[in-house]
Amino acid sequence: MYSGIRIVGGFWMLSAVGLLAAVLLTAAPPSAAAQPSKGKQAPMTQEQAETILEELRGIRRLLERMEEQGRTAAPQRAQSAAVRVSVKDRPALGAAQAPVTVVEFSDYQCPFCKRFVENAFPLLNERYVKTGKVRWVVRDLPLGFHPHARKAAQAAHCAGEQGKFWEMRDVLFRNDNRLAEDQLPAYAQETRLDTTAFKECLASGRHFARIDQDVQDAGNVRITGTPTFVIGRSEGEAVNGHPVVGAQAAAVFEAEIQRLLQGNAPARDEAGGARPSP
């Protein structure tokens, strides 16, 4: 069961301490002087509420500055231990035989996932996916404190039944604060789906087993927040790679992708032509 969250460098992460701090911040009065000495606690005044809101705005500004610093930091290779994850029967872009695979664990209500999809992914898609160097695979990790994320993930897979997974994915992220179940059929119309078939799919729940398997597999390799990426050499229906956490700048992904591509670079024969590595 999810007990709370904390935000680390553009990364939604589970934390009981984070939730407790949020509850205390919103429930407790700003100072002891504001409490009556006896009897019931006085109701929060408008001034106290505004003080708390201003403190929260300050925290938000601080987090945004930290996120900006993280995006401009020098690219570094992930130092965490390698993990192995499956890519079998999951939505993928790029050549099936691409030498490098990136597996993205994502949540449609995660603001950092949205930031990555809008800022870094387009460049990576153009440079590496469309050129046949990288296969990009998406797996779902709807977090428990995002009430609409699991159903939104199902909507993406229902669109995938009609060949529109990636189009629906973009629409869902653009509307990340409007993902209630009754709002999803409008996105089916926007992506020009057969809305009757789409609604039938949503009602069936047939993709939930796949989504829940993604959550379980993520937990098995200690992936607990979004977005998290596993970048490694392609190995058929799986990938062994190092996790990269957070909505990092494109340069962070490029550094690891280039390292892997150089390791896979074909040797050259004496005439200067390419030949397979031994």
C-alpha positions as CSV (number, residue, x, y, z in Angstrom):
1,M,0.0,0.0,0.0
2,Y,1.3,3.4,-0.9
3,S,1.8,5.5,2.3
4,G,3.1,8.9,0.9
5,I,5.4,10.6,-1.5
6,R,8.5,12.8,-1.8
7,I,9.9,14.5,-4.8
8,V,13.6,14.1,-5.6
9,G,15.2,15.7,-8.6
10,G,12.1,15.4,-10.8
11,F,11.1,12.1,-9.5
12,W,7.9,11.0,-7.7
13,M,9.0,8.6,-4.9
14,L,7.1,6.8,-2.2
15,S,7.7,7.9,1.4
16,A,5.7,7.7,4.6
17,V,7.6,10.6,6.0
18,G,6.6,12.8,3.1
19,L,2.9,12.3,3.6
20,L,3.2,12.8,7.4
21,A,5.0,16.1,6.9
22,A,2.3,17.3,4.5
23,V,-0.4,16.4,6.9
24,L,1.3,18.2,9.8
25,L,2.0,21.2,7.6
26,T,-1.7,21.6,6.6
27,A,-3.3,20.6,9.9
28,A,-1.1,22.4,12.5
29,P,-1.5,26.1,13.1
30,P,1.5,28.3,12.1
31,S,2.7,28.9,15.7
32,A,1.9,28.0,19.2
33,A,0.8,31.6,19.9
34,A,-2.2,31.0,17.5
35,Q,-3.6,28.2,19.8
36,P,-5.9,28.9,22.7
37,S,-4.5,27.9,26.0
38,K,-7.5,25.8,27.0
39,G,-10.4,24.0,25.4
40,K,-11.0,23.2,21.8
41,Q,-8.6,24.4,19.1
42,A,-9.8,27.6,17.4
43,P,-10.7,27.3,13.8
44,M,-8.0,28.3,11.3
45,T,-8.2,32.0,10.4
46,Q,-8.0,33.3,6.8
47,E,-4.6,34.8,7.7
48,Q,-3.2,31.5,8.9
49,A,-4.5,29.7,5.8
50,E,-2.8,32.3,3.6
51,T,0.4,31.9,5.5
52,I,0.4,28.2,5.0
53,L,-0.4,28.6,1.3
54,E,2.5,31.0,0.9
55,E,4.8,28.5,2.6
56,L,3.7,25.8,0.2
57,R,4.3,28.2,-2.8
58,G,7.8,28.8,-1.5
59,I,8.4,25.1,-1.3
60,R,7.2,24.7,-4.8
61,R,9.5,27.4,-6.1
62,L,12.4,25.8,-4.3
63,L,11.6,22.4,-5.9
64,E,11.3,24.0,-9.3
65,R,14.8,25.6,-8.9
66,M,16.2,22.2,-7.8
67,E,14.7,20.6,-10.9
68,E,16.2,23.3,-13.1
69,Q,19.6,22.7,-11.6
70,G,19.2,19.0,-12.1
71,R,18.4,19.5,-15.8
72,T,21.5,21.8,-16.3
73,A,23.9,19.5,-14.4
74,A,26.7,17.8,-16.3
75,P,25.5,14.4,-17.7
76,Q,26.6,11.4,-15.6
77,R,26.3,7.7,-16.2
78,A,23.9,6.0,-13.8
79,Q,25.8,4.4,-10.9
80,S,23.1,2.1,-9.7
81,A,23.3,-1.7,-10.1
82,A,22.2,-3.2,-13.4
83,V,18.7,-4.6,-13.5
84,R,16.9,-6.9,-16.0
85,V,13.4,-6.1,-17.2
86,S,11.1,-7.7,-19.8
87,V,9.9,-5.8,-22.9
88,K,7.7,-8.6,-24.2
89,D,4.4,-7.5,-25.7
90,R,4.8,-3.9,-24.5
91,P,4.3,-0.8,-26.6
92,A,7.5,0.0,-28.5
93,L,8.9,2.6,-30.9
94,G,11.8,2.0,-33.2
95,A,13.5,-0.9,-34.9
96,A,13.1,-4.3,-33.2
97,Q,16.7,-5.0,-33.9
98,A,18.0,-1.7,-32.5
99,P,21.2,-2.2,-30.5
100,V,20.0,-0.2,-27.5
101,T,16.7,-0.4,-25.6
102,V,15.3,2.1,-23.2
103,V,12.4,1.0,-21.0
104,E,10.4,3.9,-19.5
105,F,8.3,3.3,-16.4
106,S,5.7,6.1,-16.3
107,D,2.5,7.4,-14.7
108,Y,0.0,9.6,-16.6
109,Q,-0.6,11.9,-13.6
110,C,3.1,12.3,-12.8
111,P,4.1,15.9,-13.7
112,F,7.7,14.9,-14.1
113,C,6.8,12.2,-16.6
114,K,4.9,14.8,-18.6
115,R,7.9,17.1,-18.5
116,F,10.1,14.4,-19.9
117,V,7.7,13.5,-22.6
118,E,7.4,17.1,-23.7
119,N,11.0,18.3,-23.3
120,A,13.5,15.5,-23.7
121,F,11.7,12.7,-25.5
122,P,11.2,14.5,-28.9
123,L,14.9,15.1,-29.3
124,L,15.8,11.5,-28.3
125,N,13.1,10.2,-30.6
126,E,14.5,12.1,-33.6
127,R,18.2,11.3,-33.0
128,Y,18.0,7.7,-31.8
129,V,14.6,6.0,-32.2
130,K,13.8,7.1,-35.8
131,T,17.4,6.4,-36.9
132,G,17.2,2.8,-35.8
133,K,19.7,3.1,-32.9
134,V,17.3,2.8,-30.0
135,R,14.1,0.8,-29.3
136,W,11.9,2.7,-26.9
137,V,9.5,0.7,-24.7
138,V,6.9,1.9,-22.3
139,R,5.7,0.1,-19.2
140,D,3.2,1.4,-16.6
141,L,3.8,2.4,-13.0
142,P,0.6,4.1,-11.8
143,L,1.3,5.3,-8.3
144,G,-1.3,4.7,-5.6
145,F,-1.7,8.4,-4.8
146,H,-2.7,9.2,-8.4
147,P,-6.3,8.0,-8.5
148,H,-6.8,8.2,-12.3
149,A,-3.4,7.0,-13.5
150,R,-4.3,3.3,-13.7
151,K,-7.4,3.9,-15.7
152,A,-5.5,6.3,-18.0
153,A,-3.0,3.6,-18.6
154,Q,-5.8,1.3,-19.6
155,A,-7.1,4.0,-22.0
156,A,-3.7,4.1,-23.7
157,H,-3.7,0.4,-24.2
158,C,-7.3,0.5,-25.5
159,A,-6.1,3.0,-28.0
160,G,-3.3,0.7,-28.8
161,E,-5.8,-1.9,-29.9
162,Q,-6.6,0.5,-32.7
163,G,-3.0,1.3,-33.5
164,K,-3.0,4.7,-31.6
165,F,-1.1,4.0,-28.4
166,W,1.4,6.8,-28.9
167,E,-1.1,9.3,-30.0
168,M,-3.2,8.6,-27.0
169,R,-0.2,8.8,-24.7
170,D,0.5,12.3,-25.9
171,V,-3.1,13.4,-25.4
172,L,-3.2,11.9,-21.9
173,F,-0.1,13.7,-20.8
174,R,-1.4,17.0,-22.3
175,N,-4.5,16.6,-20.1
176,D,-2.8,15.1,-17.0
177,N,-5.2,17.0,-14.7
178,R,-8.3,15.9,-16.6
179,L,-8.1,12.1,-16.5
180,A,-11.4,11.1,-14.8
181,E,-13.0,8.1,-16.5
182,D,-15.9,10.1,-17.9
183,Q,-13.3,12.4,-19.6
184,L,-11.5,9.7,-21.5
185,P,-13.9,9.1,-24.3
186,A,-13.4,12.7,-25.5
187,Y,-9.7,11.8,-26.0
188,A,-10.7,8.8,-28.1
189,Q,-12.6,11.2,-30.4
190,E,-9.5,13.5,-30.5
191,T,-7.3,10.7,-31.6
192,R,-10.0,9.5,-34.1
193,L,-10.7,6.2,-32.6
194,D,-13.7,4.0,-32.9
195,T,-15.3,5.4,-29.7
196,T,-17.7,2.5,-29.3
197,A,-14.9,0.0,-29.3
198,F,-12.8,2.2,-27.1
199,K,-15.6,2.4,-24.5
200,E,-16.1,-1.3,-24.6
201,C,-12.4,-1.8,-23.9
202,L,-12.5,0.6,-21.0
203,A,-15.5,-1.2,-19.5
204,S,-13.9,-4.6,-19.9
205,G,-10.8,-3.9,-17.8
206,R,-8.9,-6.4,-19.9
207,H,-5.6,-4.5,-19.8
208,F,-5.4,-4.2,-16.0
209,A,-3.6,-7.5,-15.6
210,R,-0.8,-6.2,-17.9
211,I,-0.6,-2.9,-16.0
212,D,-0.5,-4.6,-12.6
213,Q,2.2,-6.9,-13.9
214,D,4.3,-3.9,-14.8
215,V,3.9,-2.5,-11.3
216,Q,4.9,-5.9,-9.8
217,D,7.9,-6.2,-12.1
218,A,9.0,-2.7,-11.3
219,G,8.9,-3.5,-7.6
220,N,10.9,-6.7,-8.1
221,V,13.9,-4.6,-9.3
222,R,13.3,-1.8,-6.7
223,I,11.8,0.7,-9.1
224,T,9.4,2.6,-6.9
225,G,8.9,6.1,-8.6
226,T,8.3,7.8,-11.8
227,P,9.7,8.4,-14.3
228,T,12.3,5.7,-14.1
229,F,14.2,4.4,-17.2
230,V,16.3,1.3,-17.8
231,I,18.9,1.8,-20.5
232,G,20.8,-1.2,-21.8
233,R,21.8,-3.4,-24.8
234,S,18.9,-5.1,-26.5
235,E,18.6,-8.8,-25.6
236,G,15.5,-9.9,-27.5
237,E,12.5,-9.8,-25.1
238,A,14.5,-8.3,-22.2
239,V,17.0,-5.7,-21.5
240,N,19.9,-5.5,-18.9
241,G,20.7,-2.0,-18.0
242,H,21.2,0.7,-15.5
243,P,18.3,2.7,-14.1
244,V,18.1,6.4,-14.7
245,V,15.6,8.2,-12.4
246,G,13.8,11.4,-12.9
247,A,13.0,13.8,-15.7
248,Q,16.6,14.2,-16.7
249,A,17.8,16.4,-19.6
250,A,18.2,14.7,-22.9
251,A,22.0,14.9,-22.6
252,V,21.9,12.5,-19.6
253,F,20.2,9.8,-21.8
254,E,22.4,10.6,-24.8
255,A,25.6,10.0,-22.7
256,E,24.5,6.5,-21.7
257,I,23.1,5.7,-25.2
258,Q,26.3,6.8,-26.8
259,R,28.4,4.7,-24.4
260,L,26.3,1.6,-25.3
261,L,26.4,2.3,-29.0
262,Q,30.2,2.7,-29.0
263,G,30.4,-0.7,-27.2
264,N,28.3,-2.2,-30.0
265,A,30.1,-0.4,-32.8
266,P,31.1,-2.8,-35.7
267,A,34.7,-3.5,-36.2
268,R,36.2,-2.3,-39.6
269,D,38.1,-4.5,-42.0
270,E,41.3,-3.5,-43.7
271,A,39.5,-2.0,-46.7
272,G,37.6,0.3,-44.4
273,G,34.3,-1.4,-44.7
274,A,32.2,-2.5,-41.7
275,R,32.1,-6.1,-40.6
276,P,30.4,-7.8,-37.7
277,S,32.3,-7.8,-34.4
278,P,33.6,-11.2,-33.3
